[in-house]
Amino acid sequence: MLKKATKLKSIIKTKTKSNINMRPTSEAMIELLTLVFLSSLAEEAKAKAFEEKSATIRAQHLRAVSKVRSKGLC
């Protein structure tokens, strides 16, 4: 998980083109929020898989959950 957080940090820095300085606390907050989001997405996908009586969380479960989440944001 640490590698993914480091990758996320590098993506953020390249997308901002280094014009924006981020404090370490901001970087930590972004990493924590990302982990919380991924954790909740995994929990919802787990529930969706359980509803469909699947022992494995599949990509279709994640897609179904993410579609519901994206509709809620608009």
Secondary structure by P-SEA (a helix, b strand, c coil): caaaaaaaaaaaaaaacccccccaaaaaaaaaaaaaaaaaaaaaaaaaaaaaccccccaaaaaaaaaaaaaaac
